[in-house]
């Protein structure tokens, strides 16, 4: 396509169809021109809309017109006066630009070379500073603080601002990306690369650099703010959520996937600011199209208020004189790839390849110098235009707002940076770049200072008495304090006492109850505590009935800010579907990503709002860590607390569902997240102790920033009562002796073995215990391993101590303490792949064998699946015999005879487990 041709209109569908009859096409265009000339634009707009209606009636694949011209949404005539001191704010921005870039540049010095990103903040500095000086409210504001999701790659700008505010010193700045190695005056002084609350727990509040998670988390944060308000827990009516995002980031599914929720719930407490610098990390976002126009159509279609912030004030007189619409047409038809190229060249290039594409626009600037043309700015760099957009966003009601701000990546950094494809990866400035940059930001640094050590140009701080700094400080005082800022625990909640756990410890009598339902029953008991109950936030994706959570519908109800304006089809049933503005359950629909975002908002409410809440997210275990592990990692970074309940767990328990539903590995995936404490309990009384300890650890006076992940099953079994004197310490540390083997009837000299099992595997271990004793006189002890992961974590901690102090006197691991005198080989089994029990191999004394459900899951009966994977009771018994034979304790043929006797190769012969039943 030549430079003078109009680009495609990207509005939902690409227009790549060939023109098979140019003459006819031209006739249509001439007809439209005639309508415009004769009847004006309004008449033409009406005709076009009628044509689109008819096209839809005739099933022509034309998208709705949800786009507007490529100009500012707010016309110059409607812009409010800028209330700030323009000169002082410009001076502040220049100091910030210098210090942010120099911090990254110094981090690339020889011997360090950790780099960083310069260009993202350069493009967004004005967007942040207008907010910092006029809109973003700190935590001490009377209406409560705003929540700001700072773009991850723009973190140098936030550090630079904290440096001017006096919150950070040069020693901190020089520790950028050297979190364990940078010392100054004997103290570790360092800054993480991106917004990481876990690394700076009094500074950063939201982790955002895993792109796509910031947008969805911001939406659910805004939703949770309303949830707290509507439930009467906290007045959040004046708090606003701002999310700063990249236009390339908007390609992420999570960035766009929850837009409809924000519109449906009318979250006008939410503003997205999309920094449209037209570039991804490697090149243009939409080189052949227009990302601002695409996003406008997408957000409008989703029900958002859209404010386009495209051009700076210099364009206003040109647009005011554009009586023919020639300039607007050029703006509409120029592709992003060309706009990027313009800013990588100069004013003469812009004149030739932009304005001179139409003689009418060329005439507009014929008396302008190339420098004047070059000084025409994009809207995101004009503080007055940004202020106007922010003010309009905060005053809009009834829907969330997105501001699409047109900027230049690498703006102000010089010709080697601005708009270049490689600018995201550029981490330092050459000496000439430094000098040019210094001149543009007008900081008092001489050539000699830069030449003395080009790798370490000085930071600039004019002192707290400087008018710029005094202005900056006063603005933040008036707005309620510094940002970003995170505050930890400010309130503690009353936790349920002993009575709430009594029922779980009594077992289920003769009734068969799966551990999923055992957990739900425990939750009901906990919710009877009137002080604790309001703090619980049940989060359920679709299929609450699968998990037995529908019992909560009529009592605590489902949260809906609009209430329930219909009669549910099951309204006459006891467990009817009930929605309420003050409902407690967050029902996200078929939306695991949104569920984790909701969990994150609730789980960090103790810090963001000073209101500790207890999120309990119940989901198919297969669709937790496998599907949303990155979001759970971000929750851990945000120091969220709460319970993740992986229901219908295991590879063989969810009969009939098939490959994707069969979880054989979630404990392994969970183990990769250091903040997650994972348990695989077998019985209701184990769950009771684990949940109680989890509440203590996460919500007690010495609260820990951990997340509890419990896997529970949908296979009904008779829940045993808690054994008298049960080893609670063992339940919590990861394993305990659930049933010792008895030598009665076989003699004290019987061969011995140890069977370790977790979750639904414990009944198979008990079955194997009976088979071994009755058929072969072998006595096995059965251990319930409530957490392979916690046992491993303890082992790793001990290994680290011994590495640094090989002769140190340290207590042995719990595994070693329990098994050091336990006779016979150790065989481990679970409903997961062998890698799960393999986690503790190096700390198990003696002979250790693992069984597991490795490979893809499949649809079949529980018993057949367990026989196929050879993890059922008879398979465990044979594995024990094999190890005893290998050790010379029983005849070799016993194992093969047992395998034939139990028909281990016949999947139809399996009988371990319950063939039916629900959660």
MOQUI-V45936 format. One record per residue. RES is the residue in three letters. SS is DSSP state (A for helix, B for strand, O for the rest). BURIAL is I if it has 24 or more other ideal C-beta (glycine too) atoms within 12 Angstrom, else O. Layout:
res: (RES & RES)
ss: (SS & SS)
burial: (BURIAL & BURIAL)
This chain:
res: (UNK & UNK & UNK & UNK & UNK & UNK & UNK & UNK & UNK & UNK & UNK & UNK & UNK & UNK & UNK & UNK & UNK & UNK & UNK & UNK & UNK & UNK & UNK & UNK & UNK & UNK & UNK & UNK & UNK & UNK & UNK & UNK & UNK & UNK & UNK & UNK & UNK & UNK & UNK & UNK & UNK & UNK & UNK & UNK & UNK & UNK & UNK & UNK & UNK & UNK & UNK & UNK & UNK & UNK & UNK & UNK & UNK & UNK & UNK & UNK & UNK & UNK & UNK & UNK & UNK & UNK & UNK & UNK & UNK & UNK & UNK & UNK & UNK & UNK & UNK & UNK & UNK & UNK & UNK & UNK & UNK & UNK & UNK & UNK & UNK & UNK & UNK & UNK & UNK & UNK & UNK & UNK & UNK & UNK & UNK & UNK & UNK & UNK & UNK & UNK & UNK & UNK & UNK & UNK & UNK & UNK & UNK & UNK & UNK & UNK & UNK & UNK & UNK & UNK & UNK & UNK & UNK & UNK & UNK & UNK & UNK & UNK & UNK & UNK & UNK & UNK & UNK & UNK & UNK & UNK & UNK & UNK & UNK & UNK & UNK & UNK & UNK & UNK & UNK & UNK & UNK & UNK & UNK & UNK & UNK & UNK & UNK & UNK & UNK & UNK & UNK & UNK & UNK & UNK & UNK & UNK & UNK & UNK & UNK & UNK & UNK & UNK & UNK & UNK & UNK & UNK & UNK & UNK & UNK & UNK & UNK & UNK & UNK & UNK & UNK & UNK & UNK & UNK & UNK & UNK & UNK & UNK & UNK & UNK & UNK & UNK & UNK & UNK & UNK & UNK & UNK & UNK & UNK & UNK & UNK & UNK & UNK & UNK & UNK & UNK & UNK & UNK & UNK & UNK & UNK & UNK & UNK & UNK & UNK & UNK & UNK & UNK & UNK & UNK & UNK & UNK & UNK & UNK & UNK & UNK & UNK & UNK & UNK & UNK & UNK & UNK & UNK & UNK & UNK & UNK & UNK & UNK & UNK & UNK & UNK & UNK & UNK & UNK & UNK & UNK & UNK & UNK & UNK & UNK & UNK & UNK & UNK & UNK & UNK & UNK & UNK & UNK & UNK & UNK & UNK & UNK & UNK & UNK & UNK & UNK & UNK & UNK & UNK & UNK & UNK & UNK & UNK & UNK & UNK & UNK & UNK & UNK & UNK & UNK & UNK & UNK & UNK & UNK & UNK & UNK & UNK & UNK & UNK & UNK & UNK & UNK & UNK & UNK & UNK & UNK & UNK & UNK & UNK & UNK & UNK & UNK & UNK & UNK & UNK & UNK & UNK & UNK & UNK & UNK & UNK & UNK & UNK & UNK & UNK & UNK & UNK & UNK & UNK & UNK & UNK & UNK & UNK & UNK & UNK & UNK & UNK & UNK & UNK & UNK & UNK & UNK & UNK & UNK & UNK & UNK & UNK & UNK & UNK & UNK & UNK & UNK & UNK & UNK & UNK & UNK & UNK & UNK & UNK & UNK & UNK & UNK & UNK & UNK & UNK & UNK & UNK & UNK & UNK & UNK & UNK & UNK & UNK & UNK & UNK & UNK & UNK & UNK & UNK & UNK & UNK & UNK & UNK & UNK & UNK & UNK & UNK & UNK & UNK & UNK & UNK & UNK & UNK & UNK & UNK & UNK & UNK & UNK & UNK & UNK & UNK & UNK & UNK & UNK & UNK & UNK & UNK & UNK & UNK & UNK & UNK & UNK & UNK & UNK & UNK & UNK & UNK & UNK & UNK & UNK & UNK & UNK & UNK & UNK & UNK & UNK & UNK & UNK & UNK & UNK & UNK & UNK & UNK & UNK & UNK & UNK & UNK & UNK & UNK & UNK & UNK & UNK & UNK & UNK & UNK & UNK & UNK & UNK & UNK & UNK & UNK & UNK & UNK & UNK & UNK & UNK & UNK & UNK & UNK & UNK & UNK & UNK & UNK & UNK & UNK & UNK & UNK & UNK & UNK & UNK & UNK & UNK & UNK & UNK & UNK & UNK & UNK & UNK & UNK & UNK & UNK & UNK & UNK & UNK & UNK & UNK & UNK & UNK & UNK & UNK & UNK & UNK & UNK & UNK & UNK & UNK & UNK & UNK & UNK & UNK & UNK & UNK & UNK & UNK & UNK & UNK & UNK & UNK & UNK & UNK & UNK & UNK & UNK & UNK & UNK & UNK & UNK & UNK & UNK & UNK & UNK & UNK & UNK & UNK & UNK & UNK & UNK & UNK & UNK & UNK & UNK & UNK & UNK & UNK & UNK & UNK & UNK & UNK & UNK & UNK & UNK & UNK & UNK & UNK & UNK & UNK & UNK & UNK & UNK & UNK & UNK & UNK & UNK & UNK & UNK & UNK & UNK & UNK & UNK & UNK & UNK & UNK & UNK & UNK & UNK & UNK & UNK & UNK & UNK & UNK & UNK & UNK & UNK & UNK & UNK & UNK & UNK & UNK & UNK & UNK & UNK & UNK & UNK & UNK & UNK & UNK & UNK & UNK & UNK & UNK & UNK & UNK & UNK & UNK & UNK & UNK & UNK & UNK & UNK & UNK & UNK & UNK & UNK & UNK & UNK & UNK & UNK & UNK & UNK & UNK & UNK & UNK & UNK & UNK & UNK & UNK & UNK & UNK & UNK & UNK & UNK & UNK & UNK & UNK & UNK & UNK & UNK & UNK & UNK & UNK & UNK & UNK & UNK & UNK & UNK & UNK & UNK & UNK & UNK & UNK & UNK & UNK & UNK & UNK & UNK & UNK & UNK & UNK & UNK & UNK & UNK & UNK & UNK & UNK & UNK & UNK & UNK & UNK & UNK & UNK & UNK & UNK & UNK & UNK & UNK & UNK & UNK & UNK & UNK & UNK & UNK & UNK & UNK & UNK & UNK & UNK & UNK & UNK & UNK & UNK & UNK & UNK & UNK & UNK & UNK & UNK & UNK & UNK & UNK & UNK & UNK & UNK & UNK & UNK & UNK & UNK & UNK & UNK & UNK & UNK & UNK & UNK & UNK & UNK & UNK & UNK & UNK & UNK & UNK & UNK & UNK & UNK & UNK & UNK & UNK & UNK & UNK & UNK & UNK & UNK & UNK & UNK & UNK & UNK & UNK & UNK & UNK & UNK & UNK & UNK & UNK & UNK & UNK & UNK & UNK & UNK & UNK & UNK & UNK & UNK & UNK & UNK & UNK & UNK & UNK & UNK & UNK & UNK & UNK & UNK & UNK & UNK & UNK & UNK & UNK & UNK & UNK & UNK & UNK & UNK & UNK & UNK & UNK & UNK & UNK & UNK & UNK & UNK & UNK & UNK & UNK & UNK & UNK & UNK & UNK & UNK & UNK & UNK & UNK & UNK & UNK & UNK & UNK & UNK & UNK & UNK & UNK & UNK & UNK & UNK & UNK & UNK & UNK & UNK & UNK & UNK & UNK & UNK & UNK & UNK & UNK & UNK & UNK & UNK & UNK & UNK & UNK & UNK & UNK & UNK & UNK & UNK & UNK & UNK & UNK & UNK & UNK & UNK & UNK & UNK & UNK & UNK & UNK & UNK & UNK & UNK & UNK & UNK & UNK & UNK & UNK & UNK & UNK & UNK & UNK & UNK & UNK & UNK & UNK & UNK & UNK & UNK & UNK & UNK & UNK & UNK & UNK & UNK & UNK & UNK & UNK & UNK & UNK & UNK & UNK & UNK & UNK & UNK & UNK & UNK & UNK & UNK & UNK & UNK & UNK & UNK & UNK & UNK & UNK & UNK & UNK & UNK & UNK & UNK & UNK & UNK & UNK & UNK & UNK & UNK & UNK & UNK & UNK & UNK & UNK & UNK & UNK & UNK & UNK & UNK & UNK & UNK & UNK & UNK & UNK & UNK & UNK & UNK & UNK & UNK & UNK & UNK & UNK & UNK & UNK & UNK & UNK & UNK & UNK & UNK & UNK & UNK & UNK & UNK & UNK & UNK & UNK & UNK & UNK & UNK & UNK & UNK & UNK & UNK & UNK & UNK & UNK & UNK & UNK & UNK & UNK & UNK & UNK & UNK & UNK)
ss: (O & O & O & O & O & O & O & O & O & O & O & O & O & O & O & O & O & O & O & O & O & A & A & A & A & A & A & A & A & A & A & A & A & A & A & A & A & A & A & A & A & A & A & A & A & A & A & A & A & A & A & A & A & A & A & A & A & O & O & O & O & O & O & O & O & O & O & O & O & O & O & O & O & O & O & A & A & A & O & O & O & O & O & O & O & A & A & A & A & A & A & A & A & A & A & A & A & A & A & A & A & A & A & A & A & A & O & O & O & O & O & O & O & O & O & O & O & O & A & A & A & A & A & A & A & A & A & A & A & A & A & A & A & A & O & O & O & O & O & O & O & O & O & O & O & O & B & B & B & O & O & A & A & A & A & A & A & A & A & A & A & A & A & A & A & O & O & O & O & A & A & A & A & O & O & B & O & O & O & O & O & O & B & B & O & O & B & B & O & O & B & O & O & O & O & O & O & O & O & O & O & O & O & O & O & O & O & O & O & O & O & O & A & A & A & A & A & A & A & A & A & A & A & A & A & A & A & A & A & A & O & O & O & O & O & O & O & O & O & O & B & B & B & B & B & B & O & O & A & A & A & O & A & A & A & A & O & O & A & A & A & A & A & A & O & O & O & O & O & B & B & B & B & B & B & B & O & O & B & O & O & O & O & B & O & O & O & O & O & O & A & A & A & A & A & A & A & A & A & A & A & O & O & O & B & B & B & B & B & O & B & O & A & A & A & A & A & A & A & A & O & O & O & O & O & A & A & A & A & A & A & A & A & O & O & A & A & A & A & A & A & A & O & O & O & O & A & A & A & A & A & A & A & O & A & A & A & O & A & A & A & A & A & A & O & O & O & O & O & A & A & A & A & A & O & O & O & B & A & A & A & O & A & A & A & A & A & A & A & A & A & A & A & A & A & O & O & O & O & O & B & B & B & B & B & B & O & O & O & O & O & O & O & O & O & O & O & O & O & O & A & A & A & A & A & O & O & O & O & O & A & A & A & A & A & A & A & A & A & A & A & O & O & O & O & O & A & A & A & A & A & A & O & O & O & O & O & O & O & O & O & O & O & O & O & O & A & A & A & A & A & A & A & A & A & A & A & A & O & O & O & O & O & O & O & O & O & O & O & O & O & O & O & O & O & O & O & O & A & A & A & A & A & A & A & O & O & O & O & O & O & B & B & O & A & A & A & A & A & A & A & A & A & A & A & A & A & O & O & A & A & A & A & O & O & B & B & B & B & B & B & O & O & A & A & A & A & O & A & A & A & A & A & A & A & A & O & B & B & O & O & O & O & O & O & O & O & O & O & O & O & O & O & O & O & O & O & O & B & B & O & O & O & O & B & B & B & B & B & O & O & A & A & A & A & A & A & A & A & A & A & A & A & O & A & A & A & A & O & O & O & O & O & B & B & B & B & B & B & B & A & A & A & O & A & A & A & A & A & A & A & A & A & A & A & A & A & O & O & O & O & B & B & B & B & B & B & O & O & O & O & O & O & O & O & O & O & O & A & A & A & O & O & O & O & A & A & A & A & A & A & O & O & O & O & B & B & B & B & O & O & O & O & A & A & A & A & A & A & A & A & A & A & A & A & A & A & A & A & O & O & O & O & O & O & O & B & B & B & B & B & O & O & O & O & O & B & B & O & O & O & O & O & O & O & O & O & A & A & A & A & A & A & O & B & B & B & B & B & O & O & O & O & O & O & O & O & O & O & O & O & B & B & B & B & B & B & O & A & A & A & A & A & A & A & A & A & A & A & A & A & A & A & A & A & A & O & O & B & B & B & B & B & B & B & O & O & A & A & A & A & A & A & A & A & A & A & A & A & A & A & A & A & A & O & O & O & O & O & O & O & O & O & A & A & A & A & A & A & O & O & O & O & O & O & B & B & B & B & O & O & O & O & A & A & A & A & A & O & O & A & A & A & O & O & O & O & B & B & B & O & O & O & O & O & O & O & O & O & O & O & A & A & A & A & A & A & A & A & O & O & O & A & A & A & A & A & A & A & A & A & A & A & A & A & A & O & O & O & O & O & O & A & A & A & A & A & A & A & A & A & O & O & O & O & O & A & A & A & O & O & O & O & O & O & O & O & O & O)
burial: (O & O & O & O & O & O & I & I & I & I & I & O & O & O & O & O & O & O & O & O & O & O & O & O & O & O & O & O & O & O & O & O & O & O & O & O & O & O & O & O & O & O & O & O & O & O & O & O & O & O & O & O & O & O & O & O & O & O & O & O & O & O & O & O & I & O & I & I & I & I & I & I & I & I & O & I & O & O & I & O & O & O & O & I & O & O & O & I & I & I & I & I & I & I & I & I & I & I & I & I & I & I & I & I & I & I & I & I & I & O & O & I & O & I & I & I & I & I & I & I & I & I & I & I & I & I & I & I & I & I & I & I & I & I & I & I & I & I & I & O & O & O & O & I & I & I & I & I & I & I & I & I & I & I & I & I & I & I & I & I & I & I & I & I & I & O & I & I & O & I & O & I & I & I & I & I & I & I & O & O & O & I & O & O & O & O & O & O & O & I & I & I & I & I & I & I & I & I & I & I & I & O & I & I & I & I & I & I & I & I & I & I & I & I & I & I & I & I & I & I & I & I & I & I & I & I & I & I & I & I & I & O & I & I & O & I & O & O & I & I & I & I & I & I & I & I & I & I & I & I & I & I & O & I & I & I & I & I & I & I & I & I & I & O & I & I & I & I & I & I & I & I & I & I & I & I & I & I & I & I & I & O & I & I & I & I & I & I & I & I & I & I & I & I & I & I & I & I & I & I & O & I & I & I & I & I & I & I & I & I & I & I & I & I & I & I & O & I & I & O & O & I & O & O & I & I & I & I & O & I & I & I & I & I & I & I & I & I & I & I & I & I & I & I & O & O & O & O & O & I & I & O & I & I & I & O & I & I & O & O & I & O & O & I & I & O & O & O & O & O & O & O & I & I & O & I & I & I & I & I & I & I & I & I & I & I & I & I & I & I & I & I & I & I & O & I & O & O & I & I & I & I & I & I & I & I & I & I & I & I & I & I & I & I & I & O & I & I & I & I & I & O & I & I & I & I & I & I & I & O & O & O & I & I & O & O & I & I & O & I & I & O & I & O & I & O & O & O & O & I & O & O & O & I & I & I & I & I & I & I & I & I & O & O & O & O & O & I & I & O & I & I & I & O & I & I & O & O & I & I & I & I & I & I & I & I & I & I & I & O & O & O & I & O & I & I & O & O & O & I & I & O & I & I & I & O & I & I & O & O & O & I & I & I & I & I & I & I & I & I & I & I & I & I & I & I & I & O & I & O & O & I & I & I & I & I & I & I & I & I & I & O & I & I & I & I & I & I & I & I & I & I & I & I & I & I & I & I & I & I & I & O & O & O & O & O & O & O & O & O & O & O & O & O & O & O & I & I & I & I & O & I & I & I & I & I & I & I & O & O & I & I & I & I & I & I & I & I & I & I & I & I & I & I & I & I & I & I & I & I & I & I & I & I & I & I & I & I & I & I & I & I & I & I & I & I & I & I & I & I & I & I & I & I & I & I & I & I & I & I & I & I & I & I & I & I & I & I & I & I & I & I & I & I & I & O & I & O & O & O & I & I & I & I & I & I & I & I & I & I & I & I & I & O & I & I & I & I & I & I & I & I & I & I & I & I & I & I & I & I & I & I & I & I & I & I & I & I & I & O & O & O & I & I & I & I & I & I & I & I & I & I & I & I & I & I & I & O & I & I & O & I & O & O & O & I & I & O & O & I & I & I & I & I & I & I & I & I & I & I & I & O & O & O & O & O & O & O & O & I & I & I & I & I & I & I & I & I & I & I & I & I & I & I & I & I & I & I & I & I & I & I & I & O & I & I & I & I & I & I & I & I & I & I & I & I & I & I & I & I & I & I & I & I & I & O & O & I & O & O & O & O & O & O & O & O & O & O & O & O & O & O & I & I & I & I & I & I & I & O & O & I & I & I & I & I & I & I & I & I & I & I & I & I & I & I & I & I & I & I & I & O & I & I & O & O & I & I & I & I & I & I & I & I & O & O & I & I & O & I & I & I & I & I & I & I & I & I & I & I & I & I & I & I & I & I & I & I & I & I & I & I & I & I & I & O & O & O & I & I & O & O & O & I & I & O & O & I & I & O & O & I & O & I & O & O & I & O & I & I & I & I & I & I & O & O & O & I & I)
